[in-house]
Amino acid sequence: MDDVLTAAASRGARVVLISKPGCHLCDDARAVIAAVTAELGERFEEVDMLQDADLVARFAEMIPVTFVDGAQHDYWRVSADRLRAALSG
């Protein structure tokens, strides 16, 4: 997991969204994250958990999972206000 976060950070992404295909909560989270990061001039990356057995083992019941600056921020639902505050702080 740390490799995923480190790689995203090295590419300038402060937010990482762990998701999987066909997940409607992931679609909702992606829309919120895309809007907030665009508003603040930040970048985000999305990682398909099905591509990594460790991610499946850790987060199968929690997706989508959001990380900000390498720390777990939210799961299931993403609050635009809470994400904005985390990125602005």
C-alpha positions in Angstrom: 0.0 0.0 0.0 2.8 2.4 0.9 4.2 1.9 -2.6 0.9 3.0 -4.2 0.8 6.2 -2.0 4.5 6.9 -2.6 4.2 6.5 -6.3 1.2 8.8 -6.5 2.9 11.4 -4.3 6.0 11.3 -6.6 3.7 12.2 -9.5 2.3 15.2 -7.6 -1.0 13.6 -6.5 -2.0 14.6 -2.9 -5.2 12.5 -3.1 -5.4 8.8 -3.8 -8.8 7.1 -4.4 -8.8 3.3 -4.0 -11.8 2.0 -6.0 -13.0 -0.9 -8.1 -14.9 -1.1 -11.4 -18.7 -1.0 -11.1 -18.8 0.6 -7.7 -21.4 3.3 -7.5 -20.0 4.8 -4.3 -16.6 5.0 -6.1 -18.3 6.9 -8.9 -19.7 9.4 -6.4 -16.4 9.7 -4.6 -14.5 10.3 -7.9 -16.9 13.1 -8.8 -16.4 14.9 -5.5 -12.7 14.4 -5.5 -12.3 15.6 -9.1 -14.4 18.7 -8.4 -12.5 19.7 -5.2 -9.0 19.0 -6.5 -9.8 21.0 -9.7 -11.1 23.8 -7.6 -7.9 23.9 -5.5 -5.4 23.1 -8.3 -4.5 19.8 -6.8 -4.1 16.4 -8.4 -5.6 13.0 -7.6 -4.9 9.5 -8.7 -7.3 6.5 -8.7 -6.1 3.0 -8.0 -8.1 -0.1 -9.0 -8.0 -2.3 -5.9 -8.5 -5.4 -8.0 -5.0 -5.0 -9.4 -3.4 -5.5 -6.0 -4.3 -8.4 -3.6 -3.0 -6.4 -0.6 -5.5 -3.6 -1.4 -8.3 -6.1 -1.7 -7.4 -7.8 1.6 -7.2 -4.4 3.4 -10.1 -2.5 1.9 -12.6 -4.9 0.4 -15.3 -3.8 2.8 -14.4 -0.1 2.9 -14.3 1.1 -0.7 -14.0 3.7 -1.9 -11.1 4.7 0.4 -9.5 8.1 0.1 -6.0 9.1 1.2 -4.8 12.6 1.5 -1.0 13.2 1.8 -0.5 9.5 2.5 -3.0 9.3 5.4 -6.4 7.6 5.2 -9.0 10.3 5.0 -12.4 8.8 4.3 -14.1 5.6 3.2 -17.5 4.9 1.6 -18.5 8.6 1.2 -16.4 11.6 0.5 -17.4 15.0 2.0 -16.4 17.9 -0.3 -16.1 20.2 2.7 -14.0 17.8 4.7 -11.7 17.1 1.7 -11.4 20.8 0.9 -10.4 21.5 4.6 -7.8 18.7 4.5 -6.2 20.0 1.3 -6.3 23.6 2.5 -4.8 22.9 5.9 
